[in-house]
Amino acid sequence: MNSSIVPRISRRYRISKKRNLRSGKWLIVCGALETEINYIRELIDKVNKYCPINQKIIYELKAIPLDPKNLVEKIKREITICSEKLDIRFSKIFVVFDKDDFNDKDYNKAIKMCDENDYIPLYSNECIELWFYFHFNYIDVSINRFDLINKINEIFEKNNIGKYHKNDKSIFDKLYNHGDILKAITRAYKLSEIANINEHFKAKQKPVTNIYKLLDEIEIHQQEFNLPSIYEIFKK
């Protein structure tokens, strides 16, 4: 997998670049190889089925397996190359990462650098599985990722959809068909509001996930073009 944002230049690329600039291309970079990539790709593609071809969300999805701080620093360097040397612009830049066992200082720094550079950080403490769990249930007590995965496995077994595992290419379908994305948004937003009130330092906010902000941006896109709302698309 190409772990660089900077594209290989070709005639085909130069032509497509012009189209992407006009339509407002999004860049979404994940600090994990597949789990987040699989979910986000299917999520956006699901929404795009409700959009005319000239109003679809155009996006580039990249996996760069680095710790949060180095991930943001790499994005910043390569975005500079894209904009200054290749005249490539992205209308929105999302950075997706987990707290996991990374140190508090670097995690906080990664979020701060995103804010300073107008990137949209999509973070989870400890892990993306908290967002997955919110498709089924709410939780607001500190829990490590191993116990959280066990809880997800219990739900998967109850729904006869096998065992949860990292890099599951069908993870979005399982969560969409058996869970509720709109409730996940409500639960994650509620927890984020509580976390922001009780704890200023992001690394100390646990559990927390703000993946719902990706859905917020998708909804803005839908409203801009007068397209079906995510609340219609994902309504149960």
Buried (B, 14 or more C-beta within 10 A) or exposed (E): EEEEBBBEEEEEEEEBBEEBBEBBBBBBBBBBBBBBBBBBBBBBEBBBEBBEEEBBBBBBBBBBEBBBBBBBBBBBEBBEEBEEEBEBBBBBBBBBBBBBEBEEEBBBBBBBBBEEEEBBBBBBBBBBBBBBBBBBEEBEEEBEBEEBBEBBBEBBEEEEBEEBEBEBEEBBBBBBEBBBBBBBBEBBBBBBEEBEEEEEEBBBBBBBBBBBBBBEBBBEBBEEEEBEEBEEBBEE
